[in-house]
């Protein structure tokens, strides 16, 4: 038979505090040999739960119905995962099916060498000698592309980079050569350039080992890059199942259509950028007419340096190194970079949360080098901040109205939260939330609603500068689209200047007038969207743009070749 | 989060069904949440504790005699009398009615627990909050002092303090305060530690950073944003400490540092006086005060332990859905608690 997994009419319910919740509702799908099946959907669509049921990895609170038939590696027989006993399940895991987790740094045990952890699978399924296990571990590390595997096999997880750790997790999943690998968001925690490498590795698995892969992801770009067939899930149901090219070319279900529409693509923002530039020119003239200095920037950084102090006897860490940029009134500067590039540090420095250690940073003409909190406080009213994780940036015990009223109360615009309620209602309306949501607690709102409330709080004092630190990276793609739209609308209406920090080039391109690319604390490129994205001059920017998977399988295949040539190029030099 | 695509008429996340004020009270909320064995433990603990509190409140009505009463109209009770109709639990070596002293003892116990826990909670929380949020040298000094107090055997410390505080006095309130304050000193570091650890964790939360961004002052952040979030685990420590306070009080009384029998009834003291009775076959003087201590501590500990389990989602058991009724249950859940979409969304959020 040709199917590795056959799921028939699978339903999974969870017992929660609020009663029973049905996460997966009558899902049927099959995975063929040597194929990459992508299960896409937003958070809560049941995609993860479905995939985990293939390994029998559901929590105790789950109740499962239906059948999950998994073929053994040699194809001689099949097992129904749902009816297996725990010890039989252990037999199946690792040999017939294994899993790659989302976060490689938590999937590896920090106190054991990676070689030991890879060999753990071998030990669990039969006796192997130490030397043999080590040989196998070295072999598999070589296959997943870890350089010098003979040496690296004895290293600990912290001695590897994020991408390498994910390679090791994949190696551990591969060591018994299972017929199927379930990869749960394998690249979500990784930077774009690293993501491209991991996707390459997964593609090699399919082509060279004939391993079938169930890829769970919410990133349509990743789907276009890797998948052969796609299953779209929505609220526990399969709404569409199609060949990858068919799905992207002519989606059948309206949900799939909307999902694909919501994915930001590079180049969409140009029209808006031009519009905004024209509007700003008008505003500048108006201001010049009343005699105000039109050109004073809201933010000006020159040779900005930020060091984090090291421990005793060790050198500190330089997070931001000699960065210069300026943000004009009403202008949106997009700051792009990978994790550890210093983009969040710059945002925090602008808000006075992190002290700068060198160079100069002025916010509204206020020098941030060696600033005192007391003198800076009045200026805070003119700076709004939107945080990355909307769930964590609200005090769980305050209602949304109280939280939005906080800035008004702190800066003396209102006596008490109750006093500010009228203004709060206006703000909630501005971010398209019903007034009644003011009486709710943060956990009673969805992620997108919370982030809109967060925007309401950010603009409560009508600041002339808004700092948005990855405001949409914790949101689903369709929610992200709406929040970004709202952000653009508010920016038009209130005319604030903004620093928009993101790791996603396409998102930044949608909103920003100018884009600055950070790499390891240094500003490698700065310019308008058209300049940076169409004619990148820095090799890192070129690699970053080429690494970004586009949600179109045909175009993505072409881009893949381009990326390979860029990489070969940079290696050759 | 999923529902963003759905037209806005669809309610996305309704507030969870709670039964208003009562449903949100700390202990009652857990009572509603619990199922099975955990519920049994909690209910048993609550029942015992309720009886304990009721007896304390109505001691003057329940107890047939006063705690220091040696005689009634019929003459002296007599020492070490076995249980009889007049004295259902007999009398002690000092000639007191055992039953009355056990009943009055609950009052003393409750007073000591309340005074001790209230003092230690207020001081402990304040110190923990300030030291955790401000940090610096104050934090370091307080941590060292807290550790030093930890290093003492708590009963020894309580004994020393009770001598220092009471100075030989033996009035009801003098005795109670001596016992309570000596327990307080032992407990303050516990509250201090818990609140400080929570404060340090919460200090790094984005919502505190966001308050800082807005320019909120340090006291405002401490009391509006940190304090209430840091005190979530307190009901648990509170109950567990109450039983410990009771044991410390009994220990003090047993060792002779408690409250004089003429000032108030105290179980530990009675046990002490019953020591020599046990060998001569007089069981009632030791059994009943002992039982009272065991039951009171058991009740409070049961409440504390089950609150502890219920507060942790990984330890909390939930009502399992039967496979066949799952559809019906899911639809009711949808109509009463939360939209079907938002519930699994919350689920995945937890996992992430």
Interface residues (C-beta under 8 A of the other chain):
Chain A: X11 X13 X14 X15 X16 X17 X18 X19 X20 X21 X22 X23 X42 X43 X44 X45 X46 X48 X61 X63 X65 X234 X235 X236 X255 X258 X259 X351 X352 X353 X377 X378 X380 X381 X383 X385 X387 X388 X389 X391 X392 X393 X394 X395 X396 X397 X398 X406 X407 X410 X411 X440 X441 X443 X444 X445 X446 X447 X448 X449 X457 X475 X476 X478 X479 X482
Chain B: X1 X2 X3 X4 X5 X12 X13 X14 X15 X16 X17 X33 X205 X206 X207 X209 X210 X211 X212 X213 X214 X215 X216 X217 X220 X224 X225 X228 X229 X316 X318 X319 X320 X321 X323 X326 X327 X329 X330 X332 X333 X336 X337 X338 X340 X341 X342 X343 X344 X345 X346 X347 X348 X349 X351 X352
